[in-house]
Amino acid sequence: MYKFTSIIFFSIGAVLCTLGFSDYLKSFDVKNIDTKISLDSYFDEYRHTYKNINSDEINNLYSEKEITLKDPPVSEVLQTKIIVKVRSKPISPKILLEINKNYQQNNLSQLTDLDLNYLNDNKKQFVKIVLPIILNENQKIILIRDYLKDIRFKLNKNKTLTNSEINKLNNLAKDHSISYENKHKLDLIDDLLINIDIIPNSIALAQAAIESGWGTSRFATQHNALFGEYTYNNKNGVKPLERENGEKHLIKSFSSYDHSVESYFNNINSHYAYLEFRNIRKIMRQRNNFSNTHLLINQLNTYAEDSNYINTITAVIDKNKFKKFDSKIITY
């Protein structure tokens, strides 16, 4: 599904032209990023990219849906950022066999309006706004992965890194709940490459649709929250209307949709609850085979209290043909 063997220039402006991101992306060679490029400067500019996303068009189109999430990030429960160490169990040989058996090679292709015409107007509007942000988040991850690979190559060749490069690695480790103290930098890079990887577009889009009621929940329309993430921080949280007595959780709010998508990716890519998701994805990456997304969906049962949550994700993907988006990019 995700075979990145060539330089990919992408722009979210093809679908959301008001975002003004296309010119910026053209300056990047996604596959062969120069290590002299400041990753920090890329992040700083990216954070300001989607400030003016206008989601008014999809507000009030659907009925409100209560959003629940079983397990908030550990760092927020304890109020301080901590590193979680979880013992990983061996991946089932059956799963390994499934990854081999379902191998299929998909070339990336351009996303156009024609890809959305089969959806009704309400769903189409939601997908047109949210899918490009998901696509871009995955492309940003590929950019970071290529940076990490270049740093690994440099470290193997020169046996040393600059202080700036070391700080970048450590900051990425902190952001993804990875222990970095007293760890060889090659081992740290390998750990980062496990946590920092794509989430299939179909899965992220389906969860956004489910958790936000296709963009119509109170949390989505008023607080740009697409994924119903828990928080215990009163500064960026909203109290659920039907929260049970004794519960203290809030729903994390955001200034724009892109920050909600970014937070969701970080949650899946760092929280201990999704360790098996990442381990299976690691094997998929090693074998260049992301075709069987159900293997990943099956590891999301802890995301919501609904015991039927996995089946719900699968049903939304199948009914709305979201899997076709797993081989799409935004480009001119």
C-alpha positions in Angstrom: 0.0 0.0 0.0 2.7 2.4 1.0 5.6 1.9 -1.3 7.6 5.1 -1.3 10.3 4.4 -3.9 10.3 7.8 -5.6 10.3 11.4 -4.7 6.8 12.6 -3.7 5.8 16.2 -3.9 2.4 16.7 -2.4 0.2 19.6 -1.6 -3.0 19.8 0.3 -4.0 22.8 -1.8 -5.5 20.5 -4.5 -8.5 19.9 -2.3 -8.3 22.7 0.2 -6.8 25.5 -1.9 -7.3 28.0 0.9 -4.7 26.2 3.0 -1.8 27.8 1.0 0.5 24.8 1.7 1.4 23.7 -1.8 4.3 26.2 -2.5 5.9 25.2 0.8 5.8 21.5 0.1 7.4 22.0 -3.3 10.7 23.0 -1.5 11.1 19.5 -0.1 12.6 16.4 -1.6 10.5 14.0 0.5 12.6 10.9 -0.2 16.0 12.4 0.0 15.8 15.1 2.6 19.0 17.0 3.1 20.2 16.6 6.7 21.3 20.3 6.6 17.6 21.3 6.4 16.4 22.3 9.8 13.7 19.9 11.0 12.7 22.5 13.6 12.1 25.1 11.0 9.8 22.7 9.1 7.9 21.9 12.2 7.5 25.6 13.1 6.1 26.5 9.7 3.9 23.4 9.6 2.2 24.4 12.9 1.0 27.6 11.3 -0.3 26.0 8.1 -3.9 25.1 8.9 -4.9 28.0 11.2 -7.6 29.1 8.8 -9.3 25.8 8.1 -13.0 26.6 7.6 -15.0 23.6 8.8 -18.3 25.6 9.0 -19.6 23.8 5.8 -19.8 20.4 7.6 -21.1 21.7 11.0 -24.7 20.8 11.9 -25.0 18.3 9.1 -25.3 15.3 11.4 -26.7 14.3 14.8 -24.4 14.6 17.8 -22.6 11.5 19.0 -21.3 10.8 22.4 -17.5 10.2 22.3 -15.7 8.0 24.7 -12.1 6.8 25.1 -11.1 4.2 27.5 -7.6 5.1 28.4 -6.1 8.6 28.4 -2.4 9.2 27.8 -0.3 8.3 30.9 1.5 11.6 30.7 -1.7 13.5 31.3 -2.9 11.3 34.2 0.3 11.9 36.1 0.5 15.6 34.9 4.2 15.1 33.9 5.7 13.5 30.9 7.0 10.0 31.8 8.5 7.2 29.8 6.5 4.0 29.8 8.3 0.7 29.4 6.1 -2.2 28.4 7.3 -5.7 27.7 6.4 -6.7 24.2 5.1 -10.2 23.6 6.1 -12.2 20.4 3.8 -11.5 17.5 1.7 -14.5 16.6 3.0 -16.6 13.7 -0.5 -16.5 12.3 -0.3 -12.8 12.0 3.1 -13.0 10.3 1.6 -15.5 7.8 -1.3 -13.1 7.1 1.1 -10.3 6.3 2.9 -12.5 3.7 -0.3 -14.0 2.3 -2.0 -10.8 1.6 0.8 -9.0 -0.1 -0.2 -6.6 -2.8 1.7 -3.7 -4.3 -0.1 -0.4 -4.8 1.3 2.6 -6.5 0.4 6.0 -5.1 -2.0 8.0 -7.2 -3.5 11.4 -7.1 -6.6 12.2 -5.1 -9.3 14.0 -7.1 -13.0 14.9 -6.7 -13.9 11.8 -8.9 -12.7 9.6 -6.0 -15.4 11.1 -3.8 -18.4 11.2 -6.1 -19.9 7.9 -4.8 -20.4 9.5 -1.3 -23.4 11.5 -0.4 -23.0 15.2 -0.1 -22.6 15.3 3.7 -20.0 12.5 3.8 -18.2 14.0 0.8 -17.8 17.3 2.5 -16.4 15.7 5.6 -13.9 13.5 3.7 -12.8 16.5 1.5 -11.8 18.4 4.6 -10.4 15.7 6.9 -8.8 13.2 4.5 -6.2 15.8 3.1 -5.1 16.6 6.6 -4.6 12.8 7.3 -2.7 12.4 4.1 -0.5 15.3 5.0 0.2 14.0 8.5 1.3 10.7 7.0 3.5 12.5 4.5 5.0 14.5 7.4 5.8 11.2 9.1 7.5 9.9 6.0 9.6 13.1 6.0 10.7 12.5 9.6 11.4 8.9 8.9 13.7 9.8 6.0 15.4 12.3 8.3 16.0 9.6 10.8 17.4 7.3 8.2 19.8 10.0 7.0 20.9 10.5 10.6 21.4 6.8 11.0 23.5 6.7 7.8 25.6 9.7 9.0 26.1 8.1 12.4 27.3 4.8 10.9 29.6 6.6 8.6 31.0 9.3 10.9 30.5 7.7 14.3 29.2 11.0 15.7 26.3 13.5 15.6 26.1 17.2 16.2 24.6 18.5 19.5 21.6 19.8 17.4 21.0 16.4 15.9 21.2 14.7 19.3 18.7 17.2 20.7 16.3 16.6 17.9 16.5 12.8 18.5 15.9 13.3 22.2 13.0 15.6 21.6 11.4 13.1 19.2 11.9 10.4 21.8 10.2 12.5 24.5 7.3 13.3 22.2 6.8 9.5 21.6 7.3 8.3 25.1 10.6 6.6 24.3 13.4 6.3 26.8 16.6 7.9 25.5 19.0 8.3 28.4 22.0 6.0 28.4 20.8 4.5 25.1 23.0 4.2 22.0 21.8 6.6 19.4 21.6 3.8 16.8 19.2 1.9 19.1 17.3 5.1 19.7 16.8 5.7 16.0 15.6 2.2 15.6 13.0 2.7 18.4 11.9 6.0 16.9 11.4 4.4 13.5 9.0 1.9 15.1 6.9 4.6 16.8 7.1 7.2 14.0 5.3 5.6 11.1 2.1 6.0 9.0 -1.4 5.1 10.1 -3.4 3.9 7.1 -5.6 6.6 5.7 -8.7 4.4 5.8 -8.3 3.7 9.6 -7.7 7.3 10.6 -10.5 8.5 8.4 -12.9 5.9 9.8 -12.1 6.7 13.4 -12.5 10.4 12.7 -16.0 9.7 11.2 -17.0 7.5 14.1 -15.7 9.6 17.0 -17.0 12.9 15.6 -20.3 11.7 14.1 -19.0 12.6 10.7 -17.9 16.0 12.0 -21.2 16.9 13.7 -20.6 16.2 17.4 -20.5 19.1 19.8 -16.8 18.4 20.3 -16.1 18.5 16.6 -18.2 21.6 15.7 -17.3 23.7 18.7 -13.9 22.4 19.7 -12.3 20.9 16.6 -12.0 17.5 18.3 -12.3 14.7 15.8 -11.1 11.7 17.8 -12.6 12.1 21.3 -9.3 12.0 23.1 -9.3 12.2 26.9 -7.5 14.8 28.8 -7.3 15.9 32.5 -6.1 19.4 31.7 -8.8 22.0 32.2 -7.0 24.4 29.9 -7.6 22.4 26.8 -10.5 20.1 27.8 -14.3 20.1 27.5 -16.6 18.3 29.9 -18.8 15.7 28.4 -22.5 16.4 28.9 -23.2 12.9 30.2 -20.1 12.2 32.2 -20.8 9.7 34.9 -20.5 10.7 38.6 -17.0 10.4 39.9 -15.4 10.7 36.5 -13.0 13.5 35.9 -12.0 13.2 32.3 -12.5 15.8 29.7 -12.4 15.7 25.9 -9.3 17.4 24.5 -10.1 20.5 22.5 -8.1 22.0 19.6 -7.7 25.2 17.7 -8.1 23.5 14.4 -8.7 20.1 12.8 -5.1 19.6 11.9 -4.0 19.8 15.5 -6.7 17.1 16.4 -5.3 14.8 13.6 -1.7 15.4 14.8 -2.7 14.6 18.4 -4.4 11.4 17.3 -1.4 10.2 15.4 0.9 11.0 18.4 -1.5 9.0 20.6 -1.5 5.9 18.4 2.3 6.3 17.9 3.3 6.7 21.6 0.7 5.3 24.0 1.4 2.0 25.6 -2.1 0.8 24.8 -1.2 0.6 21.1 2.1 -1.2 21.5 0.9 -4.2 19.6 -0.5 -2.0 16.8 3.0 -0.6 16.4 4.7 -4.0 16.6 2.5 -5.4 13.8 3.1 -2.3 11.8 6.8 -2.7 12.2 6.6 -6.2 10.5 4.5 -4.7 7.7 7.1 -2.0 7.2 9.9 -4.6 7.1 8.0 -6.5 4.5 6.7 -3.5 2.6 3.2 -4.7 2.9 0.4 -2.7 4.5 -2.4 -4.3 2.5 -4.1 -6.2 5.4 -5.2 -3.2 7.5 -7.5 -5.5 9.5 -4.4 -6.7 11.4 -4.0 -3.2 12.6 -7.7 -2.5 13.3 -7.8 -5.5 15.5 -5.3 -3.8 17.9 -7.6 -0.8 18.4 -10.1 -2.5 20.8 -8.8 -0.4 23.7 -9.6 2.9 22.0 -13.3 3.0 23.0 -15.4 1.3 25.6 -17.7 -0.1 22.9 -17.0 -3.9 22.8 -18.0 -3.8 19.1 -15.6 -1.0 18.2 -13.4 -3.0 15.9 -16.4 -4.2 13.9 -17.6 -0.6 13.7 -14.3 0.6 12.2 -14.3 -2.2 9.7 -18.0 -1.6 8.7 -17.3 2.2 8.2 -14.3 1.4 6.0 -16.1 -1.2 4.0 -19.4 0.6 3.5 -17.7 3.9 2.5 -14.9 2.3 0.4 -12.3 4.0 2.5 -9.6 1.5 1.6 -9.3 3.1 -1.8 -7.7 6.1 -0.1 -4.8 4.1 1.3 -2.9 4.5 -2.0 -3.8 8.2 -2.5 -1.7 11.3 -2.1 -2.4 15.0 -2.7 -0.5 16.5 -5.6 -0.9 18.6 -8.8 
